[in-house]
Amino acid sequence: MTQAASQQLIDSFGRTIDYLRVSVTDRCNFRCIYCMPEEGAPVAPSDEILTADEIIRLIRIASELGMSKIRLTGGEPLVRKDIKLLVCGVAALPLVHELSMTTNGFLLEPLVESFSRAGLTRVNISLDTLQPDRFTRIARRGSLSQVLAAIDSSVEWGLSPVKINCVVMRGYNEDEVIDFARLTLDKPVDVRFIELMPINWSTGDDAPVPAMASIVPVNRSSESRLITLYANNHLSTFRNSFQGIQPGSQHGQLDAVQLRSAFVSSAEIHSAVESQFGDLVPAETVTNGPARNYRIPGAVGTIGFISQITNDMCARCNRLRLTADGQLRPCLMADGEVDLRLLLRSDANDNEIAEMFRITVLHKPEQHRLEDGMAPIGRNMSQLGG
């Protein structure tokens, strides 16, 4: 255990950072139209991907700094061949109190029992449609029936709360909002409607600010545009750029203009649900994630709204992100990262690595700057571990 054991990480804006999202791979077996081109996104060479032992060591160090909540993500984490080993290794760490996973669910059902027995606490399953033909149109891979089976199995084995993440897109699935909400009536699931993030993760738009302004007003004061993006940007260990995707290299992925056209606000989704089921009532959940949670009166499950565009939750953000190739990032929506892989493979000791966690926390921005056209330009969502 490092000398920093049991300490808390507090950022420059007074937020306690106790949650680490860990991407275990940048590969995915789906090709969702808002995330990835048909041929797939660029991936890191296999020797640049962290090994299971490296990931477990970094999570151990993070947990000794007070980061007790761990989420395994991707890409698609279940395409990693040693994912069972990773789940067992992380679950065995004494200071990890909550271990969850985000997955598209396609490969999950046969693994649910072993994950539950190993110590996985809960799962988030990404699902954007309940219609088989649309599933093929949006995900372009996989099987809706297998994902639905994984949801039922996860509920059965107590990976609770089972969260269903639905990205709502105009012209693709916005008319299914009621069907998703209806799932909560008799299933103990949390359906979470997520606003599409219309930013430049694909080519096709070099003027983001006017387009952002045309979507919806953001709840920000004019002074918020004057904040310093990073609290301590003089630290030389923190880098703000990396290799981007080459223009014109993506095919079949919605470009930035199309993403903006497909945007549906949480307010519109909320209104649609209430038009069918009446007023929603606030709901308490066992986690403190970014969703605003409600319940249809009498329903078993809950409905959440993640409105990172129209009403973000930055003031409550409690997380850092570790990419599959070992880069520690303070914010999903802002460039900048610290290379932990280099430290690991240069025989750095635990205290030296712990110091890089502290530095990254000091660089955590107060809020994202999407409305100002500032967004990640070097990685897409599968590479960031969103």
MIVEX-273299 format. One record per residue (C-alpha): residue number from 1; residue in three letters; x, y, z. Coordinates in steps of 0.02 Angstrom, whole numbers, plus 32768, in hexadecimal, padded with zeros to 4 digits. Example, Ala and Ser with C-alpha at 12.3 -4.5 7.8 and 13.67 -1.06 7.14 Angstrom:
BEGIN
+-------+------+------+-------+------+
! vexfi ! loza ! east ! north !   up !
+-------+------+------+-------+------+
!     1 !  ALA ! 8267 !  7F1F ! 8186 !
!     2 !  SER ! 82AC !  7FCB ! 8165 !
+-------+------+------+-------+------+
This chain:
BEGIN
+-------+------+------+-------+------+
! vexfi ! loza ! east ! north !   up !
+-------+------+------+-------+------+
!     1 !  MET ! 8000 !  8000 ! 8000 !
!     2 !  THR ! 8041 !  80AD ! 7FD4 !
!     3 !  GLN ! 805D !  8138 ! 8051 !
!     4 !  ALA ! 7FC1 !  8189 ! 8007 !
!     5 !  ALA ! 7F54 !  80FB ! 8046 !
!     6 !  SER ! 7EA5 !  812E ! 807B !
!     7 !  GLN ! 7EBE !  81E2 ! 8046 !
!     8 !  GLN ! 7E3E !  823C ! 7FDC !
!     9 !  LEU ! 7E5E !  828E ! 7F35 !
!    10 !  ILE ! 7E13 !  833E ! 7F33 !
!    11 !  ASP ! 7E1B !  83A5 ! 7E95 !
!    12 !  SER ! 7E34 !  8462 ! 7E86 !
!    13 !  PHE ! 7D78 !  847F ! 7E8D !
!    14 !  GLY ! 7D59 !  841D ! 7F2C !
!    15 !  ARG ! 7D16 !  837D ! 7EDD !
!    16 !  THR ! 7D45 !  82D6 ! 7F2A !
!    17 !  ILE ! 7D85 !  8262 ! 7EA0 !
!    18 !  ASP ! 7D59 !  81B1 ! 7ED3 !
!    19 !  TYR ! 7D28 !  815F ! 7E2E !
!    20 !  LEU ! 7D9A !  8118 ! 7DA7 !
!    21 !  ARG ! 7D59 !  80E0 ! 7CFE !
!    22 !  VAL ! 7DD2 !  8064 ! 7CB0 !
!    23 !  SER ! 7DCE !  803B ! 7BF8 !
!    24 !  VAL ! 7E14 !  7F8C ! 7BE6 !
!    25 !  THR ! 7E13 !  7F8C ! 7B28 !
!    26 !  ASP ! 7DF9 !  8007 ! 7A9A !
!    27 !  ARG ! 7DAE !  7F7D ! 7A2D !
!    28 !  CYS ! 7CF5 !  7F60 ! 7A15 !
!    29 !  ASN ! 7C8A !  7EDA ! 79C3 !
!    30 !  PHE ! 7C02 !  7F59 ! 7995 !
!    31 !  ARG ! 7C08 !  7FEA ! 791A !
!    32 !  CYS ! 7B87 !  8060 ! 7961 !
!    33 !  ILE ! 7B67 !  80EB ! 78E5 !
!    34 !  TYR ! 7B85 !  8179 ! 7961 !
!    35 !  CYS ! 7C25 !  812E ! 79A4 !
!    36 !  MET ! 7C88 !  80D6 ! 791F !
!    37 !  PRO ! 7C98 !  80C2 ! 7862 !
!    38 !  GLU ! 7C67 !  8021 ! 780C !
!    39 !  GLU ! 7D1B !  7FE7 ! 77FC !
!    40 !  GLY ! 7D3F !  800C ! 78B3 !
!    41 !  ALA ! 7DA4 !  8093 ! 7908 !
!    42 !  PRO ! 7E62 !  8095 ! 7913 !
!    43 !  VAL ! 7EA1 !  802A ! 79A3 !
!    44 !  ALA ! 7F43 !  8029 ! 7A03 !
!    45 !  PRO ! 7FC5 !  7FA1 ! 79E0 !
!    46 !  SER ! 7FB0 !  7F10 ! 7A58 !
!    47 !  ASP ! 8055 !  7F34 ! 7AAF !
!    48 !  GLU ! 8015 !  7FE1 ! 7ADE !
!    49 !  ILE ! 7F7A !  7F9D ! 7B34 !
!    50 !  LEU ! 7F8E !  7F88 ! 7BEF !
!    51 !  THR ! 7F9E !  7ED6 ! 7C2D !
!    52 !  ALA ! 7F28 !  7E91 ! 7CB1 !
!    53 !  ASP ! 7FB1 !  7E9E ! 7D36 !
!    54 !  GLU ! 7FD2 !  7F54 ! 7D06 !
!    55 !  ILE ! 7F1A !  7F81 ! 7D0E !
!    56 !  ILE ! 7F04 !  7F2B ! 7DB7 !
!    57 !  ARG ! 7F9E !  7F84 ! 7DFC !
!    58 !  LEU ! 7F60 !  802F ! 7DC4 !
!    59 !  ILE ! 7EB3 !  800E ! 7E0D !
!    60 !  ARG ! 7F03 !  7FD7 ! 7EB1 !
!    61 !  ILE ! 7F67 !  8079 ! 7EBA !
!    62 !  ALA ! 7ECB !  80DE ! 7E8E !
!    63 !  SER ! 7E67 !  8085 ! 7F15 !
!    64 !  GLU ! 7EED !  80AE ! 7F95 !
!    65 !  LEU ! 7ED3 !  8165 ! 7F67 !
!    66 !  GLY ! 7E1A !  8155 ! 7F8E !
!    67 !  MET ! 7DD7 !  8123 ! 7EE3 !
!    68 !  SER ! 7D66 !  8098 ! 7F21 !
!    69 !  LYS ! 7CEE !  8095 ! 7E8D !
!    70 !  ILE ! 7D30 !  803F ! 7DF1 !
!    71 !  ARG ! 7CD9 !  8027 ! 7D49 !
!    72 !  LEU ! 7D20 !  7FB9 ! 7CBF !
!    73 !  THR ! 7CF7 !  7FF9 ! 7C11 !
!    74 !  GLY ! 7D35 !  7FF3 ! 7B5F !
!    75 !  GLY ! 7D23 !  7FF0 ! 7ACB !
!    76 !  GLU ! 7CC6 !  7F55 ! 7AFB !
!    77 !  PRO ! 7D17 !  7F08 ! 7B95 !
!    78 !  LEU ! 7CD7 !  7E5A ! 7B72 !
!    79 !  VAL ! 7D40 !  7E48 ! 7AD4 !
!    80 !  ARG ! 7DDA !  7E45 ! 7B44 !
!    81 !  LYS ! 7E0A !  7D8F ! 7B5A !
!    82 !  ASP ! 7E45 !  7DA0 ! 7C0E !
!    83 !  ILE ! 7DAF !  7E03 ! 7C49 !
!    84 !  LYS ! 7D81 !  7D7F ! 7CCB !
!    85 !  LEU ! 7E30 !  7D8B ! 7D14 !
!    86 !  LEU ! 7E20 !  7E48 ! 7D1B !
!    87 !  VAL ! 7D77 !  7E43 ! 7D72 !
!    88 !  CYS ! 7DB7 !  7DC7 ! 7DF3 !
!    89 !  GLY ! 7E58 !  7E28 ! 7E10 !
!    90 !  VAL ! 7E04 !  7ED1 ! 7E27 !
!    91 !  ALA ! 7D76 !  7E8B ! 7E91 !
!    92 !  ALA ! 7DF8 !  7E41 ! 7F07 !
!    93 !  LEU ! 7E46 !  7EEB ! 7F2E !
!    94 !  PRO ! 7E13 !  7F14 ! 7FE1 !
!    95 !  LEU ! 7DF7 !  7FCF ! 7FC6 !
!    96 !  VAL ! 7D89 !  7FBB ! 7F2B !
!    97 !  HIS ! 7CD9 !  7FC7 ! 7F6F !
!    98 !  GLU ! 7C7A !  7FCC ! 7ECB !
!    99 !  LEU ! 7CA9 !  7F76 ! 7E28 !
!   100 !  SER ! 7C39 !  7F8E ! 7D92 !
!   101 !  MET ! 7C43 !  7F77 ! 7CD6 !
!   102 !  THR ! 7BFC !  7FCC ! 7C3C !
!   103 !  THR ! 7BDD !  7F56 ! 7BAB !
!   104 !  ASN ! 7B73 !  7F47 ! 7B0F !
!   105 !  GLY ! 7B36 !  7EA2 ! 7B58 !
!   106 !  PHE ! 7B4D !  7E37 ! 7ABD !
!   107 !  LEU ! 7BCC !  7DC2 ! 7B0F !
!   108 !  LEU ! 7B91 !  7DD9 ! 7BC2 !
!   109 !  GLU ! 7B0C !  7D56 ! 7BE6 !
!   110 !  PRO ! 7B80 !  7CBD ! 7BF4 !
!   111 !  LEU ! 7BF3 !  7D20 ! 7C68 !
!   112 !  VAL ! 7B74 !  7D6A ! 7CE0 !
!   113 !  GLU ! 7B7A !  7CE0 ! 7D62 !
!   114 !  SER ! 7C38 !  7CDA ! 7D69 !
!   115 !  PHE ! 7C43 !  7D99 ! 7D72 !
!   116 !  SER ! 7BC4 !  7D9E ! 7DFF !
!   117 !  ARG ! 7C21 !  7D18 ! 7E61 !
!   118 !  ALA ! 7CC7 !  7D70 ! 7E42 !
!   119 !  GLY ! 7C8A !  7E13 ! 7E8E !
!   120 !  LEU ! 7C4A !  7E80 ! 7E00 !
!   121 !  THR ! 7BCC !  7EF2 ! 7E52 !
!   122 !  ARG ! 7B60 !  7F2C ! 7DC1 !
!   123 !  VAL ! 7B57 !  7F47 ! 7D05 !
!   124 !  ASN ! 7B25 !  7FD0 ! 7C8D !
!   125 !  ILE ! 7AE8 !  7F8A ! 7BE9 !
!   126 !  SER ! 7AE3 !  7FFC ! 7B51 !
!   127 !  LEU ! 7A45 !  7FE3 ! 7AEB !
!   128 !  ASP ! 79FD !  8063 ! 7A73 !
!   129 !  THR ! 7968 !  8006 ! 7A2C !
!   130 !  LEU ! 78EF !  7F7A ! 7A55 !
!   131 !  GLN ! 78CC !  7F55 ! 799D !
!   132 !  PRO ! 7937 !  7ED1 ! 7945 !
!   133 !  ASP ! 793E !  7F2B ! 789E !
!   134 !  ARG ! 7973 !  7FCE ! 78EF !
!   135 !  PHE ! 79F2 !  7F73 ! 7958 !
!   136 !  THR ! 7A48 !  7F3D ! 78B8 !
!   137 !  ARG ! 7A3D !  7FED ! 7873 !
!   138 !  ILE ! 7A88 !  8042 ! 790D !
!   139 !  ALA ! 7B05 !  7FC3 ! 7951 !
!   140 !  ARG ! 7B2A !  7F6D ! 78A9 !
!   141 !  ARG ! 7B61 !  7ED2 ! 7908 !
!   142 !  GLY ! 7B22 !  7E5D ! 798F !
!   143 !  SER ! 7A77 !  7E1E ! 79C1 !
!   144 !  LEU ! 79EB !  7E75 ! 7A1E !
!   145 !  SER ! 79AC !  7DD1 ! 7A67 !
!   146 !  GLN ! 7A56 !  7DAE ! 7AB5 !
!   147 !  VAL ! 7A5D !  7E5A ! 7B04 !
!   148 !  LEU ! 79AE !  7E47 ! 7B4B !
!   149 !  ALA ! 79DF !  7D9C ! 7B91 !
!   150 !  ALA ! 7A76 !  7DEC ! 7BE3 !
!   151 !  ILE ! 7A07 !  7E6D ! 7C37 !
!   152 !  ASP ! 7995 !  7DE7 ! 7C7E !
!   153 !  SER ! 7A28 !  7D7E ! 7CB9 !
!   154 !  SER ! 7A7B !  7E15 ! 7D0B !
!   155 !  VAL ! 79DB !  7E3A ! 7D6B !
!   156 !  GLU ! 79CF !  7D82 ! 7DA0 !
!   157 !  TRP ! 7A82 !  7D80 ! 7DE1 !
!   158 !  GLY ! 7A72 !  7E21 ! 7E41 !
!   159 !  LEU ! 7AE5 !  7E93 ! 7DDD !
!   160 !  SER ! 7A7B !  7F1F ! 7E1F !
!   161 !  PRO ! 7A47 !  7F9C ! 7DF1 !
!   162 !  VAL ! 7A4B !  7F60 ! 7D3D !
!   163 !  LYS ! 7A54 !  8000 ! 7CD9 !
!   164 !  ILE ! 7A1D !  800B ! 7C24 !
!   165 !  ASN ! 7A72 !  809B ! 7BC9 !
!   166 !  CYS ! 7A0E !  80DD ! 7B35 !
!   167 !  VAL ! 7A54 !  8167 ! 7AC7 !
!   168 !  VAL ! 79BB !  81BE ! 7A7D !
!   169 !  MET ! 79CD !  81F6 ! 79C8 !
!   170 !  ARG ! 794E !  8250 ! 795D !
!   171 !  GLY ! 7925 !  81EC ! 78C3 !
!   172 !  TYR ! 7967 !  814B ! 790E !
!   173 !  ASN ! 7915 !  811F ! 79B3 !
!   174 !  GLU ! 78C2 !  81B6 ! 7A04 !
!   175 !  ASP ! 7818 !  8163 ! 79EA !
!   176 !  GLU ! 784D !  80D3 ! 7A5C !
!   177 !  VAL ! 7860 !  813C ! 7AF8 !
!   178 !  ILE ! 77B7 !  8100 ! 7B3A !
!   179 !  ASP ! 77E3 !  804A ! 7B19 !
!   180 !  PHE ! 7886 !  805C ! 7B7B !
!   181 !  ALA ! 782D !  80B4 ! 7C0A !
!   182 !  ARG ! 77AC !  8029 ! 7C0F !
!   183 !  LEU ! 7837 !  7FAC ! 7C37 !
!   184 !  THR ! 7844 !  7FF9 ! 7CE4 !
!   185 !  LEU ! 778F !  7FD3 ! 7D11 !
!   186 !  ASP ! 77B2 !  7F1E ! 7D40 !
!   187 !  LYS ! 786E !  7F08 ! 7D2D !
!   188 !  PRO ! 78EB !  7F41 ! 7DB3 !
!   189 !  VAL ! 7953 !  7F9F ! 7D34 !
!   190 !  ASP ! 798C !  8052 ! 7D25 !
!   191 !  VAL ! 796C !  8093 ! 7C75 !
!   192 !  ARG ! 79DA !  812A ! 7C55 !
!   193 !  PHE ! 79B9 !  819C ! 7BC1 !
!   194 !  ILE ! 7A5B !  81ED ! 7B87 !
!   195 !  GLU ! 7A6A !  8289 ! 7B1D !
!   196 !  LEU ! 7ACE !  826E ! 7A7F !
!   197 !  MET ! 7B73 !  82CB ! 7A88 !
!   198 !  PRO ! 7B7F !  832D ! 79E4 !
!   199 !  ILE ! 7C38 !  8352 ! 79E3 !
!   200 !  ASN ! 7CC5 !  833D ! 7968 !
!   201 !  TRP ! 7CED !  8287 ! 7982 !
!   202 !  SER ! 7CD3 !  826C ! 78C9 !
!   203 !  THR ! 7CFF !  82D3 ! 7832 !
!   204 !  GLY ! 7C8A !  834A ! 77DA !
!   205 !  ASP ! 7C84 !  83E8 ! 7842 !
!   206 !  ASP ! 7D09 !  8469 ! 7864 !
!   207 !  ALA ! 7C97 !  84EE ! 78AF !
!   208 !  PRO ! 7C50 !  84A4 ! 794F !
!   209 !  VAL ! 7C20 !  8541 ! 79AE !
!   210 !  PRO ! 7B8E !  8580 ! 7941 !
!   211 !  ALA ! 7B48 !  84D1 ! 7933 !
!   212 !  MET ! 7B50 !  84B6 ! 79EE !
!   213 !  ALA ! 7AF8 !  855A ! 7A0B !
!   214 !  SER ! 7A6B !  8524 ! 7999 !
!   215 !  ILE ! 7A41 !  8489 ! 79FE !
!   216 !  VAL ! 7A07 !  84C7 ! 7AA6 !
!   217 !  PRO ! 7A3B !  854C ! 7B23 !
!   218 !  VAL ! 7AB4 !  850A ! 7BA5 !
!   219 !  ASN ! 7A99 !  8533 ! 7C5B !
!   220 !  ARG ! 7B39 !  8597 ! 7C70 !
!   221 !  SER ! 7B5D !  8649 ! 7CA3 !
!   222 !  SER ! 7BC1 !  86B6 ! 7C2D !
!   223 !  GLU ! 7C4F !  86B6 ! 7CAA !
!   224 !  SER ! 7C64 !  85FA ! 7C98 !
!   225 !  ARG ! 7CB2 !  8613 ! 7BEE !
!   226 !  LEU ! 7D44 !  866B ! 7C3F !
!   227 !  ILE ! 7D7D !  85DD ! 7CB0 !
!   228 !  THR ! 7E2A !  8592 ! 7CA1 !
!   229 !  LEU ! 7E15 !  84E6 ! 7C55 !
!   230 !  TYR ! 7E96 !  8495 ! 7CC6 !
!   231 !  ALA ! 7EBD !  84CB ! 7D75 !
!   232 !  ASN ! 7F79 !  84A9 ! 7D6D !
!   233 !  ASN ! 7FA9 !  84A4 ! 7CB6 !
!   234 !  HIS ! 805F !  84D0 ! 7CD5 !
!   235 !  LEU ! 8088 !  841D ! 7D07 !
!   236 !  SER ! 80F3 !  83D4 ! 7C7D !
!   237 !  THR ! 80B8 !  8321 ! 7C9D !
!   238 !  PHE ! 800B !  834C ! 7C5D !
!   239 !  ARG ! 7FFC !  834C ! 7BA0 !
!   240 !  ASN ! 7F71 !  8398 ! 7B3C !
!   241 !  SER ! 7F81 !  8348 ! 7A91 !
!   242 !  PHE ! 7F91 !  829F ! 7A3E !
!   243 !  GLN ! 7F82 !  824F ! 7993 !
!   244 !  GLY ! 7ED8 !  826E ! 7947 !
!   245 !  ILE ! 7E73 !  820A ! 78CA !
!   246 !  GLN ! 7E9E !  8235 ! 7818 !
!   247 !  PRO ! 7E16 !  8299 ! 77BE !
!   248 !  GLY ! 7DB3 !  8234 ! 7741 !
!   249 !  SER ! 7DDF !  818E ! 7794 !
!   250 !  GLN ! 7D32 !  816B ! 77DB !
!   251 !  HIS ! 7CA2 !  8123 ! 7776 !
!   252 !  GLY ! 7BF1 !  80FF ! 77AD !
!   253 !  GLN ! 7BFC !  8161 ! 784F !
!   254 !  LEU ! 7B8B !  81F5 ! 786C !
!   255 !  ASP ! 7BED !  8294 ! 7853 !
!   256 !  ALA ! 7BE0 !  832B ! 78C6 !
!   257 !  VAL ! 7B53 !  837D ! 7864 !
!   258 !  GLN ! 7AED !  82DC ! 7865 !
!   259 !  LEU ! 7B0D !  82C5 ! 791E !
!   260 !  ARG ! 7AC8 !  8372 ! 7942 !
!   261 !  SER ! 7A30 !  8352 ! 78D6 !
!   262 !  ALA ! 7A0D !  82B3 ! 793A !
!   263 !  PHE ! 7A1C !  8309 ! 79E3 !
!   264 !  VAL ! 7988 !  82F9 ! 7A5A !
!   265 !  SER ! 798C !  8356 ! 7B00 !
!   266 !  SER ! 7967 !  8303 ! 7BA7 !
!   267 !  ALA ! 78DA !  837F ! 7BC0 !
!   268 !  GLU ! 7884 !  8340 ! 7B23 !
!   269 !  ILE ! 789B !  828B ! 7B58 !
!   270 !  HIS ! 785C !  82B0 ! 7C07 !
!   271 !  SER ! 77C2 !  8304 ! 7BC0 !
!   272 !  ALA ! 779F !  8271 ! 7B4C !
!   273 !  VAL ! 77A5 !  81F5 ! 7BDD !
!   274 !  GLU ! 7733 !  8260 ! 7C4A !
!   275 !  SER ! 76B6 !  8273 ! 7BBC !
!   276 !  GLN ! 769D !  81B8 ! 7BC2 !
!   277 !  PHE ! 76B1 !  818D ! 7C7B !
!   278 !  GLY ! 768A !  822E ! 7CD6 !
!   279 !  ASP ! 76FE !  8290 ! 7D49 !
!   280 !  LEU ! 779E !  8236 ! 7D76 !
!   281 !  VAL ! 77D4 !  8237 ! 7E2C !
!   282 !  PRO ! 7889 !  824E ! 7E64 !
!   283 !  ALA ! 78DF !  81A9 ! 7E8B !
!   284 !  GLU ! 7972 !  8181 ! 7EFA !
!   285 !  THR ! 79F3 !  8109 ! 7EB2 !
!   286 !  VAL ! 7A84 !  80AC ! 7F03 !
!   287 !  THR ! 7B05 !  8104 ! 7E96 !
!   288 !  ASN ! 7B35 !  81BA ! 7E82 !
!   289 !  GLY ! 7B4B !  81BC ! 7DC7 !
!   290 !  PRO ! 7B23 !  8247 ! 7D4C !
!   291 !  ALA ! 7A6C !  821B ! 7D33 !
!   292 !  ARG ! 79D7 !  8279 ! 7D7B !
!   293 !  ASN ! 7968 !  81EB ! 7DB3 !
!   294 !  TYR ! 78AC !  81D9 ! 7DB6 !
!   295 !  ARG ! 7829 !  8153 ! 7DC2 !
!   296 !  ILE ! 7781 !  8136 ! 7D70 !
!   297 !  PRO ! 770B !  812C ! 7E06 !
!   298 !  GLY ! 7700 !  8076 ! 7E39 !
!   299 !  ALA ! 778D !  803C ! 7DC6 !
!   300 !  VAL ! 780E !  7FBE ! 7E01 !
!   301 !  GLY ! 78A0 !  8010 ! 7DA5 !
!   302 !  THR ! 78D6 !  80C3 ! 7D88 !
!   303 !  ILE ! 78F2 !  813B ! 7CF8 !
!   304 !  GLY ! 798C !  81A9 ! 7CEE !
!   305 !  PHE ! 79BA !  823C ! 7C80 !
!   306 !  ILE ! 7A70 !  8260 ! 7C57 !
!   307 !  SER ! 7A72 !  830F ! 7C0E !
!   308 !  GLN ! 7B2A !  8334 ! 7BF9 !
!   309 !  ILE ! 7B05 !  83B0 ! 7B6E !
!   310 !  THR ! 7A6F !  8412 ! 7BAC !
!   311 !  ASN ! 7A8A !  8409 ! 7C69 !
!   312 !  ASP ! 7B30 !  83B9 ! 7C92 !
!   313 !  MET ! 7B63 !  836A ! 7D36 !
!   314 !  CYS ! 7C15 !  83AC ! 7D38 !
!   315 !  ALA ! 7C03 !  83FB ! 7DE3 !
!   316 !  ARG ! 7BED !  834D ! 7E2D !
!   317 !  CYS ! 7C6D !  82F2 ! 7DC1 !
!   318 !  ASN ! 7CD1 !  8277 ! 7E2B !
!   319 !  ARG ! 7D33 !  8216 ! 7DA9 !
!   320 !  LEU ! 7DD4 !  81FC ! 7D49 !
!   321 !  ARG ! 7DE7 !  818F ! 7CAF !
!   322 !  LEU ! 7E6F !  8113 ! 7C82 !
!   323 !  THR ! 7E7D !  80E5 ! 7BCA !
!   324 !  ALA ! 7EA7 !  8038 ! 7B8E !
!   325 !  ASP ! 7F54 !  8072 ! 7B5A !
!   326 !  GLY ! 7F7A !  80B6 ! 7C06 !
!   327 !  GLN ! 7F52 !  8170 ! 7BFC !
!   328 !  LEU ! 7F00 !  81BF ! 7C94 !
!   329 !  ARG ! 7E82 !  8247 ! 7C66 !
!   330 !  PRO ! 7E2B !  82C2 ! 7CD9 !
!   331 !  CYS ! 7D94 !  82DF ! 7C69 !
!   332 !  LEU ! 7D39 !  8283 ! 7BDF !
!   333 !  MET ! 7D13 !  8324 ! 7B83 !
!   334 !  ALA ! 7DBC !  837B ! 7B88 !
!   335 !  ASP ! 7E63 !  834C ! 7B3E !
!   336 !  GLY ! 7EF6 !  832C ! 7BB1 !
!   337 !  GLU ! 7F3E !  828F ! 7BFE !
!   338 !  VAL ! 7FCE !  8247 ! 7C64 !
!   339 !  ASP ! 8030 !  81B1 ! 7C24 !
!   340 !  LEU ! 8029 !  812B ! 7CAC !
!   341 !  ARG ! 805E !  80A0 ! 7C37 !
!   342 !  LEU ! 810A !  80EE ! 7C25 !
!   343 !  LEU ! 811B !  80F7 ! 7CE2 !
!   344 !  LEU ! 80E3 !  8044 ! 7CF9 !
!   345 !  ARG ! 8160 !  8005 ! 7C7A !
!   346 !  SER ! 81ED !  8071 ! 7CBE !
!   347 !  ASP ! 81E7 !  801B ! 7D68 !
!   348 !  ALA ! 8199 !  80AF ! 7DC1 !
!   349 !  ASN ! 8168 !  808A ! 7E74 !
!   350 !  ASP ! 80B8 !  809A ! 7EB7 !
!   351 !  ASN ! 80D5 !  8145 ! 7F04 !
!   352 !  GLU ! 8112 !  818C ! 7E5E !
!   353 !  ILE ! 8077 !  814A ! 7E07 !
!   354 !  ALA ! 8008 !  818B ! 7E93 !
!   355 !  GLU ! 8052 !  8238 ! 7E78 !
!   356 !  MET ! 8017 !  8233 ! 7DC2 !
!   357 !  PHE ! 7F66 !  8211 ! 7DFF !
!   358 !  ARG ! 7F74 !  82AC ! 7E6C !
!   359 !  ILE ! 7FB5 !  8315 ! 7DDB !
!   360 !  THR ! 7F28 !  82DB ! 7D6B !
!   361 !  VAL ! 7EA9 !  830B ! 7DF0 !
!   362 !  LEU ! 7EF7 !  83B8 ! 7DF9 !
!   363 !  HIS ! 7EDA !  83C7 ! 7D3D !
!   364 !  LYS ! 7E24 !  8397 ! 7D46 !
!   365 !  PRO ! 7DBF !  8424 ! 7CF4 !
!   366 !  GLU ! 7D2D !  8473 ! 7D4C !
!   367 !  GLN ! 7CBA !  8447 ! 7CBC !
!   368 !  HIS ! 7CBC !  8410 ! 7C08 !
!   369 !  ARG ! 7CBB !  8495 ! 7B80 !
!   370 !  LEU ! 7C4F !  8444 ! 7AFA !
!   371 !  GLU ! 7BEA !  84E1 ! 7AE0 !
!   372 !  ASP ! 7C8C !  853C ! 7AB6 !
!   373 !  GLY ! 7CBC !  84BA ! 7A35 !
!   374 !  MET ! 7D42 !  846F ! 7AA5 !
!   375 !  ALA ! 7D3C !  83B2 ! 7A9E !
!   376 !  PRO ! 7DAF !  831B ! 7A8F !
!   377 !  ILE ! 7E00 !  8318 ! 79E3 !
!   378 !  GLY ! 7E7C !  828A ! 79EF !
!   379 !  ARG ! 7E12 !  81F7 ! 7A26 !
!   380 !  ASN ! 7D63 !  81BA ! 7A04 !
!   381 !  MET ! 7CEF !  8175 ! 7A89 !
!   382 !  SER ! 7D2B !  80C1 ! 7A7C !
!   383 !  GLN ! 7DDD !  80FE ! 7A98 !
!   384 !  LEU ! 7DAD !  816D ! 7B2B !
!   385 !  GLY ! 7D4C !  80E8 ! 7B88 !
!   386 !  GLY ! 7CAC !  814F ! 7B91 !
+-------+------+------+-------+------+
